[in-house]
Amino acid sequence: MEKVKFPIIVLHLICTWGDIFVSVLSTPVFLFPVTAGYPLGVLYYVMPTWLLCYLGYATLGHSLRSKFSKNRSEYVDRLKKELKHVEKAWLSFDGWEAKYMDKSIYAIFIYYVENFQRKSALLGIECVEGSATAANVGKLVMRMLDLYCIDKSKVLGAVTDAGSNIVAFLDRNELFHSHCSAHVLSLIIKKSAQITHIKELIAKVNRCAAFLSRSKVERGKFRERSSMLNIHGRPPLPFSDTRWGGALLLAEAFLNHYQSLSATPALQDYLMNADDLAALKKYVNVMKPFLEALNSAESDNSFCSEVLVQFSHLSNYASSLEQRSALGRCLSNETKSRYAQYVKKNDAELNIFRYDSYVENDALLMSTYLDARFAYLPGILQRTRWEFIENSIQLYCDSIHVLNQTATGPPPKKPTLEESSFSQFVQSKRVSSHGSSVQAEMSNYKAIVLSGRPALDSSPLLFWHAHRDRFPILQKMGQHFLACTQSSAIVERLFSVCGCIVNNSRRNRMKSSTLNLHLLNASLATLQAKNEAGEMNEYDECEQSDSESEENRHEEISGEFNDDIFEEALARAMTI
């Protein structure tokens, strides 16, 4: 270390002098003539100005793009190695047309379990060739899978919204479809906000939020008063139209900061009378369970096994409300009718949601069964019985030929000709006893679950990690079906990032291929940082959202993206 101290300090002093010289001492000489078209360099005397400018832009721009392409290739190669030994995976994808109005651009993520820890990765973001039909979306998904050498047989299904093209693609390829629960919850909240007297209250809140967003001076004064009153959390500023539950979140922020609003002179016209304020508070209090469910569904730490249990809770809650009130009737009816996936076939054109189809979703049923926190709970599956799910588990195990082999035990020997007929008979029964072994595991699993369940805030993968030797078949199924999350919020957050990138005046003509390079470079930097810091142990850490401050949580929920974070990740990628 002593040998490098002096060179490091010399390099530091040289860089400091260069910064001061170019930025302060020589700015008029070095910058102004160049912007006026009169360079001062040596090449000025050997080539025309236009050629000199072209040479500079071409070489620097090509070097930068080459670095981006190299990092992209490195990211793809790293992800290929990680996904090489993955048994089963889930996808999450959606389309975005906010910027590319003449084209549909789709982002695709993959979820998988490695060493009993769930991971996610961005596969890419590209434009669909032609219109966004089921066939064209399928071609894009298959092209992405081929890029990362992912066999289609490894993909179990996808968590998406109920877009008809996406549902048709999944049905054609016989893949499971887990309907994004955050999207369903947002529809319930949106319907409740359309009740006449609630709609009027939300309109008043929106007018106040619009005024704050327009006036930078008043917004600054408002923040000062909130700080003086020790009021924290997201200020009542407008959400985007596509924000899930935006009206309810804005009403909650309005009430949290109402004291600050009252202390701001310019906002006196936007205050409510006592009756309206009491009605708004009642609405927000009644909707709290739905807002909590929405926040849980948007978390990357959620599991699809929680969907049925969450909606069963909301259905019971909505039924307990006073049905004579418009809000109580609305929530009760909407929760029951929208507690479902997109209805298949004959009801598809009507865009109807039905309770039964959600409860009949095999992927959700099996994931709920494989979550020891909820397995065999009475009353959460309506008419569906746990014995029916056990049969589905049996059929799934038979279809994928999961072998009941322990980690240390050798595979069963094949009978030889020298063995007796009795030995051959017993051995054949042992080899064909896969079904009975699954039944034995399910019986033992039921006994363990009913005797004592894991903590509600624990990861369900932790249970299978602890019992991996006792349940060699079920633990594999647990890793297959518990890789899926409740919602496709990770895609929506990426689209928020894309919006911040392409809406920037410096990048408003960026092509989708360049956007893909930017995002994959940022993903490479994130992957590199995780490898250097070590993966966070999911079993020892609580959910990240629990440790975040209320303000940061609302920042993430609102979809607002700090451009500096992306720039920092991109800068890290350029140094790799």
Secondary structure as GFF3:
##gff-version 3
##sequence-region A 1 576
A	DSSP	alpha_helix	2	20	.	.	.	ID=ss1
A	DSSP	pi_helix	21	25	.	.	.	ID=ss2
A	DSSP	alpha_helix	27	30	.	.	.	ID=ss3
A	DSSP	alpha_helix	32	35	.	.	.	ID=ss4
A	DSSP	three_ten_helix	42	45	.	.	.	ID=ss5
A	DSSP	alpha_helix	49	83	.	.	.	ID=ss6
A	DSSP	beta_strand	89	96	.	.	.	ID=ss7
A	DSSP	beta_strand	105	114	.	.	.	ID=ss8
A	DSSP	beta_strand	117	127	.	.	.	ID=ss9
A	DSSP	alpha_helix	134	147	.	.	.	ID=ss10
A	DSSP	three_ten_helix	152	154	.	.	.	ID=ss11
A	DSSP	beta_strand	155	160	.	.	.	ID=ss12
A	DSSP	alpha_helix	164	172	.	.	.	ID=ss13
A	DSSP	beta_strand	176	179	.	.	.	ID=ss14
A	DSSP	alpha_helix	181	192	.	.	.	ID=ss15
A	DSSP	alpha_helix	196	214	.	.	.	ID=ss16
A	DSSP	alpha_helix	216	228	.	.	.	ID=ss17
A	DSSP	alpha_helix	246	256	.	.	.	ID=ss18
A	DSSP	alpha_helix	258	262	.	.	.	ID=ss19
A	DSSP	three_ten_helix	265	270	.	.	.	ID=ss20
A	DSSP	alpha_helix	274	286	.	.	.	ID=ss21
A	DSSP	alpha_helix	288	298	.	.	.	ID=ss22
A	DSSP	three_ten_helix	304	306	.	.	.	ID=ss23
A	DSSP	alpha_helix	307	320	.	.	.	ID=ss24
A	DSSP	alpha_helix	326	337	.	.	.	ID=ss25
A	DSSP	three_ten_helix	345	350	.	.	.	ID=ss26
A	DSSP	alpha_helix	355	359	.	.	.	ID=ss27
A	DSSP	alpha_helix	362	369	.	.	.	ID=ss28
A	DSSP	alpha_helix	386	400	.	.	.	ID=ss29
A	DSSP	alpha_helix	421	431	.	.	.	ID=ss30
A	DSSP	alpha_helix	434	451	.	.	.	ID=ss31
A	DSSP	alpha_helix	460	466	.	.	.	ID=ss32
A	DSSP	alpha_helix	474	481	.	.	.	ID=ss33
A	DSSP	alpha_helix	489	502	.	.	.	ID=ss34
A	DSSP	alpha_helix	512	533	.	.	.	ID=ss35
A	DSSP	alpha_helix	544	547	.	.	.	ID=ss36
A	DSSP	alpha_helix	550	557	.	.	.	ID=ss37
A	DSSP	alpha_helix	563	574	.	.	.	ID=ss38
###
